[in-house]
Amino acid sequence: MATSYFQERSIPSSKDGLSPASPAVGTSSRGANTLSSRITSVLSASYADLEIRDALKTLDARDVRNNAETRRQIRLDVQKEVIQCNGEIVRDFGSVAEQLRRIGTAISSLNKYCADMRSHISAANRETAPVLEEAASLITQKRQVETKHKILLAFSSHFLTSEDESTILTSTVEPVNEEFFQTLTRVKKIHHDCQVLLGTEDQRLGLEVLEQSSKQLNAAFQKLYRWIQREFKSLDLENPQINASIRRSLRVLAERPTLFQSCLDSFAEARENILSDSFYTALTGSTSDSNSITTKPIEFHAHDPLRYVGDMLAWAHSATVSEREALEVLFISEGDEIKRSIQAGLESEPWLRGDRDEEVFDGKKALNQLVSRDLTGVARLLRQRTEQVLQSHDDATLAYKIANLIGFYKNTFSKLLGPDSEVLELFSSLEGSAMRQFRGNMRDHVASVQSELAAAPADLSPPDFLEDALHMLKALAQSYDTSIATIDERDIAFQTVLAETLDPFLAGCENLYKGLKQPGNEIFAINCLLAAKAALAPYSFTNDRASEMGDTISEHIARLVDYQHQYFTYTSGLISLLEALSDVSDSAESLKSIPNLEPFKPDALISASQQLDEFLPSALMDASENIKQLRNRKMVQDITEEAARRFCEDFELVESKILAADDLLQTEESEKEPEPGLRDLFPRTSGEIRVLLS
């Protein structure tokens, strides 16, 4: 539309090129500027401007054509339409004003009616107010009465017990059953909840209920205590299915620690008597009512002391295991419950608590203590019989075996009842008595042997007293090895045994050793030490002592090697040559002096060579004969070979000196007539010596 508008404006309207509205010639320049300004203004206008865009849309909606007539009338048409629209709006607002007048009239009528209703209501309120106040007061009183009734019912049901419940709780005629425990639980709750009543202003009611519940609880616990006492008398511990009511009763009775401990004391005393009677029956084979049992009594084997003591210990162990298994149900299965009950009892009776902070209740520890107390009578009989056995026998080996057997059961009981059990004191005492008896018997035996010491055997073998001691030591070591001792203590504990059973006899052998000459003394010492080491070798707990003996044997072997080496050098005649060469160095002057030495003069050297030739063929056999009394044949061979090796080294030294002296002498006398050298007079070579002595 804008484009057509500008196109129509640019078409000329006259033939002479001027528009009908063209100004005069004088005003043409100003008109051109005005037109240019308008065109510039139109072209600078943006279609994005909302007013221009709305105006163009309005013109487009009216389907207005761009001509002179339309441009003249468009303003008038638009103004006319605006005036018409304003007239319609005025008429509409007149209708609205009429409606508002009618609404105001209705609101005035409603306000009048409301004022009338308020006056009527005020009059009615004045007439009904006293009645409402009285009704509210009655309702409040009714609610208070209902609340008090509920409180009374709740108090009666919670804090008061019936006559039947009191009878169940305190009467000894009534049984201890589930109903008893339920009633007891209820009364305990009443006793605990009395704290609420004591916290009110009027404490009289709380004190009365507290006193009544305390009396009922005390009577109930006394009834429960007496019932448990009666049940314990007829309780069969051999039956693994112990009555569940007893376990529950013990758990409940634990809330009174004094009664609980008293009950345990009486039970332990009863069990001690029962186990003592059972042990006496097992020993003798007869019961207190003169009835015999079918199994053989333990005293039937009294002639065998070790078995006799072992059977008694085995019976005690078996009885302990059975007793522990039977009582374990009472303490371990309900251990936490009993602990909580005792804790509650100590809180209610704080004067029973000790000064030290210690654990309230340990089920396992209590079980071990109770079993230990049950075994007190058995332990007393066992101690008497064992000490009788020890005192009636003088055999040291038997005493030590009994000590080891007691130590074995001591470790077993320690694992079964704990290291703090009182029964372990018995085993420690018995073990100490057995060891004292063993040491006393051994010292008596050593004293008797020392009085009989005379001389070493002719064949230099270990003496009889050492053989007997080693035989005894093997038995003791085997007995100790079968006992259960901790790894850290095995070596240390057996050292005392070695000190009693081996060291005195080795000391006796050492005295005999001092009275012998070499090599007999060394052979005798080695034979004795080898026998002792062989007795100790199978056992790991004697490794240290066996190692010490090995070192001592090595020292004696070294002295035998020195003796054999001296035998080789002296018998072969080489000793004179070695002594003569001891002061000769490797210098030329010193080597030249060798022919002038007395042993290297021709006659002496020829004699030494002949002596060597006579010695070599039977040298090894003769040397072996010197130490043939050694019991270890391989050791004889090794000692002789080592001495022969050292002899060969000595011969190589003599040979090297002779060859060096001959070389020097041959160099100086090369122009003279040669004379026989040292090598010619002493022709043996080190290779030949090694072959002959191999």
JOURKA-V412154 format. One record per pair of residues at least 12 apart in sequence whose ideal C-beta (glycine too) atoms are under 10 Angstrom apart, sorted by the first residue. I is the first residue (numbers start at 1). J is the second residue. If there is no record, write none. Layout:
i: (I I)
j: (J J)
This chain:
i: (1 1 1 1 1 1 2 2 2 2 2 2 2 3 4 4 5 5 5 5 5 5 6 6 6 6 7 8 8 8 8 9 9 9 9 19 58 59 62 62 62 62 64 155 155 155 158 158 158 158 158 159 159 159 159 159 159 159 159 159 159 159 159 159 159 160 160 160 160 161 161 161 161 161 161 161 162 164 164 165 165 165 165 165 165 165 165 166 166 166 166 166 166 166 167 168 168 168 168 168 168 169 169 169 169 169 169 169 169 169 169 169 170 170 170 170 170 170 170 170 170 171 171 172 172 172 172 172 174 175 175 176 176 176 176 176 176 176 176 176 176 176 176 176 177 178 178 180 180 180 180 180 180 180 181 181 181 181 181 181 181 183 183 184 184 184 184 184 184 184 184 185 186 187 187 187 187 187 187 187 187 188 188 188 188 188 188 188 189 190 190 190 190 190 190 191 191 191 191 191 191 191 191 192 192 192 193 193 193 193 194 194 194 194 194 194 194 194 194 195 197 197 198 217 217 217 218 220 221 221 221 221 221 221 221 221 222 222 224 224 224 224 224 224 224 224 225 225 225 225 225 225 225 225 225 226 226 227 227 227 227 228 228 228 228 228 228 228 228 228 228 228 229 229 229 229 229 231 231 231 231 232 232 232 232 232 232 232 232 233 233 233 235 235 235 235 235 236 237 237 237 237 237 237 237 237 237 237 238 238 239 240 240 240 241 242 242 242 242 242 242 244 244 244 246 246 247 247 247 247 247 247 247 248 248 249 250 250 250 250 250 250 250 250 250 251 251 251 251 251 251 251 251 251 251 251 252 252 252 253 253 253 253 254 254 254 254 254 254 254 254 254 254 254 254 255 255 255 255 255 255 255 255 255 255 255 256 256 256 256 256 256 256 257 257 257 257 257 257 257 257 257 257 257 257 258 258 258 259 260 260 260 260 260 261 261 264 264 264 264 264 264 265 265 267 267 267 267 267 268 268 268 268 268 268 268 268 269 269 269 269 270 271 271 271 271 271 271 271 271 271 271 272 272 272 272 272 272 272 272 273 273 274 274 274 275 275 275 275 275 275 275 275 275 275 275 275 275 276 276 276 276 276 276 276 276 277 277 278 278 278 278 279 279 279 279 279 279 279 279 279 279 279 279 279 280 280 280 280 281 281 281 281 282 282 282 282 282 282 282 282 282 282 282 282 283 283 283 283 283 283 283 283 283 283 283 283 284 284 284 284 285 285 285 285 296 297 298 298 298 298 298 298 299 299 299 302 302 302 304 305 305 305 305 305 305 305 305 305 305 305 306 306 306 306 306 306 306 306 306 306 307 308 308 308 308 308 309 309 309 309 309 309 309 309 309 309 309 309 309 310 310 310 310 310 310 312 312 312 312 312 312 312 313 313 313 313 313 313 313 313 313 313 313 313 314 314 315 315 316 316 316 316 316 316 316 316 316 316 317 317 317 317 319 319 319 319 320 320 320 320 320 320 320 320 320 320 320 320 321 321 321 322 323 323 323 323 323 323 323 324 324 324 324 324 324 324 325 326 327 327 327 327 327 327 328 328 328 328 329 330 330 330 330 331 331 331 331 331 331 331 331 331 331 332 332 332 332 333 334 335 335 335 335 335 335 335 336 336 337 337 338 338 338 338 339 339 339 339 339 339 340 340 341 341 342 342 342 343 343 344 345 346 346 364 364 365 365 365 365 367 367 368 368 368 368 368 368 368 368 369 369 369 369 369 371 371 371 371 371 371 372 372 372 372 372 372 372 372 372 372 373 373 373 374 375 375 375 375 375 375 376 376 376 378 378 379 379 379 379 379 379 379 380 382 382 382 382 382 383 383 383 383 383 386 386 386 386 386 386 386 386 386 386 387 387 387 387 387 389 389 389 390 390 390 390 390 390 390 390 390 391 391 393 393 394 394 394 394 394 395 395 395 395 395 396 396 396 396 396 396 396 396 396 396 396 396 396 396 397 397 397 397 397 397 397 397 397 397 398 398 398 398 398 398 399 399 399 399 399 399 399 399 399 399 400 400 400 400 400 400 400 400 400 400 400 400 400 400 400 401 401 401 401 401 401 401 401 401 402 402 402 402 402 402 402 402 403 403 403 403 403 403 403 403 403 403 403 403 403 403 404 404 404 404 404 404 404 404 404 404 404 404 404 404 404 405 405 405 405 405 405 406 406 406 406 406 406 406 406 406 406 406 407 407 407 407 407 407 407 407 407 407 407 408 408 408 408 408 408 408 409 409 409 409 409 409 410 410 410 410 410 410 410 410 410 411 411 411 411 411 411 412 412 413 413 414 414 415 435 435 435 438 438 438 438 438 439 439 439 439 439 440 441 442 442 442 442 442 442 442 442 443 443 445 445 445 445 445 445 445 445 446 446 446 446 446 446 446 446 446 447 448 449 449 449 449 449 449 449 449 449 450 450 450 450 450 450 452 452 452 453 453 453 453 453 453 454 454 455 455 455 456 456 456 456 456 456 456 456 456 456 456 456 456 457 457 457 457 458 458 459 459 459 459 459 459 460 460 460 460 460 460 460 460 460 460 460 460 460 460 460 460 460 461 461 461 461 461 461 461 462 462 462 462 462 462 462 462 462 462 463 463 463 463 463 463 463 465 465 465 465 466 466 466 466 466 466 466 466 466 466 466 467 467 467 467 468 469 469 469 469 469 469 469 469 469 469 469 470 470 470 470 470 470 470 470 470 471 472 472 472 472 473 473 473 473 473 473 473 473 473 473 474 474 474 474 474 475 476 476 476 476 476 476 477 477 477 477 477 477 477 477 477 477 478 478 479 480 480 480 480 480 480 481 481 481 481 481 481 485 487 487 489 490 490 490 490 491 491 491 491 491 491 492 492 493 494 494 494 494 494 494 495 495 495 495 497 497 498 498 498 498 498 498 502 502 502 502 502 502 503 505 505 506 506 506 506 506 506 508 509 509 509 509 509 509 509 510 510 512 512 512 513 513 513 518 518 518 518 518 518 519 519 519 519 519 519 519 519 519 519 519 519 520 520 520 521 521 522 522 522 522 522 522 522 522 522 522 522 522 522 523 523 523 523 523 523 523 523 523 523 523 524 524 524 525 525 525 525 525 525 526 526 526 526 526 526 526 526 526 526 526 526 526 526 526 527 527 527 527 527 528 528 528 528 529 529 529 529 529 529 529 530 530 530 530 530 530 530 531 532 532 532 532 532 533 533 533 533 533 533 533 533 534 534 534 534 536 537 537 553 553 557 557 557 557 557 557 557 558 558 559 560 560 560 560 560 560 560 560 560 561 561 561 561 561 561 561 561 561 562 562 562 562 563 563 563 563 563 564 564 564 564 564 564 564 564 564 564 564 564 564 565 565 565 565 565 565 565 565 565 565 565 566 566 567 567 567 567 567 567 567 567 568 568 568 568 568 568 568 568 568 568 568 568 568 568 569 569 569 569 569 570 571 571 571 571 571 571 571 571 572 572 572 572 572 572 572 572 572 572 572 572 573 573 573 573 573 573 573 573 573 573 573 574 574 574 574 574 574 574 574 574 574 574 575 575 575 576 576 576 576 576 576 576 576 576 577 577 577 577 577 577 577 577 577 577 577 577 577 577 577 577 578 578 578 578 578 578 579 579 580 580 580 580 580 580 580 580 581 581 581 581 581 581 581 581 581 581 583 584 584 584 584 584 586 586 586 588 588 588 588 588 589 590 590 590 591 591 591 591 591 591 591 591 591 592 592 592 592 592 593 594 594 594 594 594 594 594 594 594 595 595 595 595 595 595 595 595 595 597 599 600 600 600 600 600 600 600 601 601 602 602 602 602 602 602 603 604 605 605 605 605 605 606 606 606 606 607 608 608 608 608 609 609 609 609 612 612 612 612 613 613 613 615 616 616 616 616 616 616 617 619 619 619 619 619 619 619 620 620 620 620 620 620 620 620 621 622 623 623 623 623 623 623 623 623 624 624 624 624 624 625 626 626 626 627 627 627 640 641 641 643 644 644 644 644 644 645 645 645 647 647 647 648 648 648 648 648 648 648 649 650 650 651 651 651 651 651 651 651 652 652 652 652 652 653 654 654 654 654 655 655 655 655 655 655 655 655 656 657 658 658 658 658 658 659 659 659 659 660 661 661 661 662 662 662 662 663 663 665 665 666)
j: (56 59 60 64 65 66 42 45 47 52 56 59 66 66 65 66 42 59 65 66 67 71 39 42 43 66 66 65 66 67 68 35 38 39 66 31 78 74 74 77 78 81 77 197 205 209 186 189 190 193 209 189 190 191 193 194 196 197 205 206 208 209 210 212 213 190 209 212 213 183 186 187 190 212 213 216 183 179 183 179 180 182 183 184 186 187 216 183 187 212 215 216 219 220 183 180 182 183 184 220 223 183 184 186 187 216 217 219 220 221 223 224 183 215 216 217 218 219 220 222 223 219 223 219 222 223 226 227 223 227 245 220 223 224 226 227 228 230 231 245 246 248 249 252 245 245 248 220 223 224 227 245 249 252 220 224 245 248 249 251 252 216 220 216 217 220 221 223 224 252 255 252 213 212 213 214 215 216 217 219 220 213 216 217 220 252 255 344 213 209 210 212 213 216 217 209 210 212 213 214 216 217 348 213 344 348 206 209 210 213 206 207 208 209 210 211 212 213 214 210 209 210 210 255 256 348 256 252 252 253 255 256 258 259 260 345 256 259 249 250 252 253 255 256 259 263 249 253 256 258 259 260 262 263 266 259 263 245 246 249 253 245 246 249 250 252 253 259 260 263 266 267 262 263 266 267 270 243 245 246 249 246 250 263 264 266 267 270 271 266 267 270 267 270 271 326 330 326 271 274 322 323 325 326 327 329 330 374 322 326 326 325 326 329 329 326 327 328 329 330 333 329 333 334 329 330 329 330 331 333 334 337 338 334 337 263 263 264 267 330 331 334 337 338 341 330 333 334 335 336 337 338 339 340 341 342 337 338 341 338 341 342 345 334 337 338 339 340 341 342 343 344 345 360 361 338 340 341 342 343 344 345 346 347 348 349 341 342 344 345 348 349 352 341 342 343 344 345 346 348 349 352 353 360 361 345 349 352 345 338 341 342 345 361 342 352 330 331 366 369 370 373 370 373 327 330 370 373 374 369 370 371 372 373 374 375 376 373 374 376 377 374 323 326 327 370 371 373 374 375 376 377 373 374 375 376 377 378 379 380 374 377 323 374 377 316 319 320 322 323 371 374 375 376 377 378 379 381 374 375 376 377 378 379 380 381 377 378 315 319 377 378 298 312 315 316 319 375 377 378 379 380 381 382 385 297 377 378 381 293 295 297 298 295 296 297 298 299 311 312 315 316 318 319 378 297 298 299 300 302 308 311 312 315 381 382 385 297 298 299 300 297 298 299 300 311 311 310 311 312 314 315 385 311 312 385 385 388 389 398 386 388 389 390 392 393 395 398 399 401 402 389 393 395 397 398 401 402 404 405 479 405 385 386 388 389 402 382 385 386 389 390 398 401 402 405 406 409 430 434 401 402 405 406 408 409 378 381 382 385 386 389 409 382 386 402 405 406 408 409 410 412 413 427 430 405 409 378 382 375 378 379 381 382 409 413 423 426 427 409 412 413 416 371 374 375 378 371 372 374 375 378 409 412 413 416 417 421 423 371 412 416 371 367 370 371 372 374 375 378 367 368 370 371 374 416 417 371 371 366 367 368 370 371 374 363 364 367 371 367 363 366 367 370 361 362 363 364 365 366 367 368 370 371 363 364 366 367 363 363 361 362 363 364 365 366 367 361 363 361 363 360 361 363 366 359 360 361 362 363 366 360 361 360 361 360 361 366 360 361 360 360 360 361 417 418 417 418 420 421 417 418 416 417 418 419 420 421 422 423 417 418 420 421 422 413 416 417 418 421 423 413 417 418 420 421 422 423 424 425 426 421 422 423 423 413 417 421 422 423 426 422 423 426 423 426 422 423 425 426 427 429 430 426 406 423 426 427 430 426 427 429 430 433 402 405 406 426 427 429 430 431 433 434 429 430 433 434 437 402 434 437 402 403 430 433 434 436 437 438 441 433 437 437 441 437 440 441 444 445 437 438 441 445 472 437 438 439 440 441 442 443 444 445 446 472 476 500 501 438 441 442 471 472 473 475 476 479 501 434 437 438 441 475 479 433 434 435 436 437 438 439 440 441 442 434 435 437 438 439 441 442 472 475 476 479 480 497 500 501 434 438 475 476 478 479 480 482 483 430 431 433 434 435 437 438 479 430 431 432 433 434 435 436 437 438 476 479 480 483 497 431 434 435 438 476 478 479 480 481 482 483 484 485 493 497 430 431 434 479 482 483 426 427 428 429 430 431 432 433 434 435 483 427 428 430 431 434 435 480 483 484 485 493 427 431 479 482 483 484 485 423 427 430 431 483 484 423 424 426 427 428 430 431 483 484 424 427 483 484 485 486 427 484 426 427 427 484 484 496 497 500 476 496 497 500 501 496 497 499 500 501 500 500 469 472 476 497 499 500 501 504 500 504 465 468 469 472 500 501 504 505 465 469 500 501 503 504 505 507 508 504 465 463 464 465 466 468 469 504 505 508 465 504 505 507 508 511 464 465 508 465 505 508 509 511 512 512 515 512 515 516 509 511 512 513 515 516 520 521 523 524 525 527 528 512 524 527 629 520 629 523 524 527 628 629 631 512 516 519 520 521 522 523 524 525 526 527 528 627 628 629 630 631 523 524 527 528 531 629 631 505 509 524 527 528 529 530 531 532 631 505 508 509 512 524 527 528 504 505 508 509 502 505 506 508 509 512 527 528 531 532 535 505 528 531 535 505 501 502 503 504 505 506 508 509 531 532 535 501 502 505 528 531 532 534 535 536 535 501 502 505 535 497 498 500 501 502 505 532 535 536 542 534 535 536 538 539 501 494 497 498 500 501 502 494 497 498 501 535 536 538 539 541 542 538 539 497 493 494 497 539 541 542 494 538 539 540 541 542 541 540 541 541 539 540 541 542 540 541 542 543 544 545 541 544 541 536 539 541 542 544 545 541 542 544 545 541 542 532 536 541 542 544 545 532 535 536 542 545 549 545 528 532 525 528 529 532 549 552 528 524 525 527 528 529 531 532 525 528 524 525 528 525 528 556 559 560 562 563 566 626 556 559 560 562 563 564 567 626 627 629 630 639 626 627 629 556 559 553 555 556 557 558 559 560 561 562 563 627 630 639 556 560 563 626 627 628 629 630 631 635 636 556 629 630 552 553 555 556 559 560 552 553 554 555 556 557 559 560 627 629 630 631 632 635 639 556 629 630 631 632 549 553 556 631 546 548 549 550 552 553 556 549 550 553 630 631 632 635 631 545 546 549 552 553 545 546 547 548 549 550 552 553 546 549 631 632 549 549 550 632 635 627 630 632 635 638 639 642 639 642 639 626 627 630 635 636 639 640 642 643 627 638 639 640 641 642 643 645 646 639 642 643 646 623 626 627 639 643 623 624 626 627 636 639 640 641 642 643 644 646 647 623 639 640 642 643 644 645 646 647 649 650 643 647 619 622 623 626 627 640 643 647 615 619 620 622 623 640 643 644 646 647 648 650 651 693 643 646 647 650 651 615 611 612 614 615 619 622 623 647 608 611 612 613 614 615 616 619 647 650 651 689 599 604 607 608 609 610 611 612 613 614 615 599 608 611 612 615 647 650 651 653 654 689 599 608 650 597 598 599 600 604 605 607 608 611 594 597 599 600 604 605 608 612 650 651 653 654 655 657 658 682 599 650 651 653 654 657 597 599 594 597 598 599 600 604 654 657 594 597 599 600 650 653 654 656 657 658 597 597 600 657 660 661 656 657 660 660 661 663 664 667 664 657 660 661 657 658 659 660 661 662 663 664 665 660 661 664 665 668 661 654 657 658 660 661 662 664 665 678 658 661 662 664 665 675 677 678 681 661 654 654 657 658 661 678 681 682 678 681 675 676 678 680 681 682 681 681 658 678 680 681 682 676 680 681 682 681 654 681 682 684 681 682 683 684 651 682 684 689 683 684 692 692 684 688 689 691 692 693 692 640 643 644 647 689 692 693 637 640 641 643 644 692 693 694 640 640 636 639 640 641 643 644 647 693 636 637 639 640 641 640 639 640 643 639 640 643 693 693 694 693 689 690 692 693 694 690 693 694 689 690 693 686 687 689 690 692 693 694 686 686 689 684 685 686 688 689 690 693 685 686 687 689 690 686 678 682 684 686 678 679 682 684 685 686 687 689 686 678 677 678 679 681 682 677 678 679 685 678 677 678 679 677 678 679 680 677 679 677 678 679)
